[in-house]
Amino acid sequence: MRVAIYVRVSTPRQAQANTGALQVERLRAHLQGEDYQLPDQDVFDDEGYSGFWLKRPTLDRLRDAVAQGLFDCLLMTSPDRLARSLIPR
């Protein structure tokens, strides 16, 4: 099984608090508890991009990789990391 993780921080305050790194650390710890080692290239980080927009560089790369069947599972700390609203903009 191949797993990807997606993290995003959208505000300077979140970035200053290093919440992106904390998200990665939390997800890696979860995977290590499942005896899974996550390669660095399977971490997708859109730091600084608002969840208001669905067009984000790293999210676009992740969607392409998922469409190609490269991952079996995607983890994130919260669904709002993908988007604030389920209504596309």
C-alpha positions as CSV (number, residue, x, y, z in Angstrom):
1,M,0.0,0.0,0.0
2,R,1.3,3.5,-0.9
3,V,0.2,6.4,1.2
4,A,0.3,10.1,0.6
5,I,-0.2,12.9,3.1
6,Y,-1.5,16.4,2.4
7,V,-0.9,19.4,4.6
8,R,-1.7,23.1,4.3
9,V,-1.3,26.2,6.4
10,S,-3.0,29.3,5.0
11,T,-2.2,32.2,7.3
12,P,1.1,33.8,8.3
13,R,0.2,33.1,11.9
14,Q,-0.2,29.3,11.2
15,A,3.1,29.3,9.3
16,Q,4.8,31.1,12.1
17,A,3.5,28.5,14.6
18,N,4.9,25.9,12.3
19,T,1.6,24.1,12.0
20,G,2.5,22.6,8.7
21,A,5.5,20.7,10.2
22,L,3.3,19.7,13.1
23,Q,0.7,18.2,10.7
24,V,3.5,16.2,9.0
25,E,4.9,15.1,12.3
26,R,1.5,14.0,13.6
27,L,0.7,12.0,10.4
28,R,4.1,10.4,10.2
29,A,3.7,9.3,13.8
30,H,0.4,7.7,13.0
31,L,1.9,5.9,10.0
32,Q,4.9,4.7,12.1
33,G,2.4,3.2,14.6
34,E,1.1,1.2,11.6
35,D,4.7,0.2,10.7
36,Y,4.6,2.3,7.6
37,Q,7.6,4.5,6.6
38,L,6.5,7.5,4.6
39,P,9.0,8.6,1.8
40,D,9.5,12.4,1.8
41,Q,8.3,12.6,-1.8
42,D,4.8,11.4,-0.6
43,V,4.4,14.5,1.5
44,F,2.4,17.1,-0.3
45,D,2.5,20.6,1.4
46,D,0.7,23.7,0.1
47,E,1.9,26.1,2.8
48,G,0.5,29.6,2.4
49,Y,-2.4,28.7,0.1
50,S,-5.9,29.5,1.1
51,G,-8.5,26.7,1.3
52,F,-10.9,29.0,-0.5
53,W,-9.3,28.1,-3.9
54,L,-9.1,24.5,-5.2
55,K,-6.3,25.4,-7.6
56,R,-3.1,25.0,-5.6
57,P,0.2,23.8,-7.1
58,T,0.8,20.9,-4.7
59,L,-2.8,19.9,-4.6
60,D,-2.8,19.8,-8.4
61,R,0.3,17.5,-8.3
62,L,-1.4,15.3,-5.7
63,R,-4.6,15.0,-7.8
64,D,-2.6,14.1,-10.8
65,A,-0.7,11.4,-8.8
66,V,-4.0,10.0,-7.5
67,A,-5.5,10.0,-11.0
68,Q,-2.5,7.9,-12.1
69,G,-3.2,5.4,-9.3
70,L,0.1,6.1,-7.5
71,F,-1.5,6.1,-4.0
72,D,-3.9,3.8,-2.2
73,C,-4.6,6.1,0.7
74,L,-4.5,9.8,1.4
75,L,-4.2,11.2,5.0
76,M,-4.6,14.7,6.3
77,T,-5.2,16.0,9.8
78,S,-8.6,17.5,8.8
79,P,-10.8,17.6,5.7
80,D,-10.6,21.4,5.7
81,R,-7.0,21.0,4.6
82,L,-8.4,20.2,1.2
83,A,-11.0,23.0,1.1
84,R,-13.0,25.3,3.3
85,S,-16.2,24.5,1.4
86,L,-17.3,21.6,-0.7
87,I,-18.7,24.1,-3.2
88,P,-16.0,24.4,-6.0
89,R,-14.8,27.9,-6.9
